[in-house]
């Protein structure tokens, strides 16, 4: 059996307020997926 290791580097930027003056807001979600939640969502 062999094992593999990986290094993952994330870079993040500061959160900023969005301009919602046009009246639209986009929402996202990440449920996993989970069989008991995905169908309900």
C-alpha positions in Angstrom: 0.0 0.0 0.0 1.3 3.5 -0.8 0.3 6.8 0.8 0.2 10.2 -0.9 0.4 13.5 0.8 -0.7 16.8 -0.7 -0.2 20.4 0.4 -3.0 22.7 -0.3 -2.6 26.4 0.0 -5.6 28.8 0.3 -5.5 32.5 -0.1 -8.3 34.6 1.3 -9.2 38.2 0.8 -11.2 40.4 3.1 -14.9 40.2 2.8 -16.6 43.3 1.2 -20.1 44.5 1.2 -21.9 44.0 -2.2 -23.7 46.8 -4.0 -27.3 45.6 -3.9 -28.8 48.9 -5.2 -30.3 47.1 -8.2 -32.5 45.1 -5.9 -31.0 41.7 -6.5 -29.1 39.5 -4.1 -27.6 36.1 -4.9 -27.6 33.4 -2.2 -25.7 30.1 -2.3 -25.6 27.1 0.0 -23.5 24.0 0.3 -25.3 21.1 1.9 -22.6 18.5 1.4 -24.4 16.9 -0.5 -26.4 14.9 2.0 -29.2 12.6 0.8 -31.6 13.7 3.6 -31.1 17.4 3.0 -30.4 17.8 -0.7 -33.9 16.8 -1.8 -35.5 19.2 0.8 -33.5 22.1 -0.3 
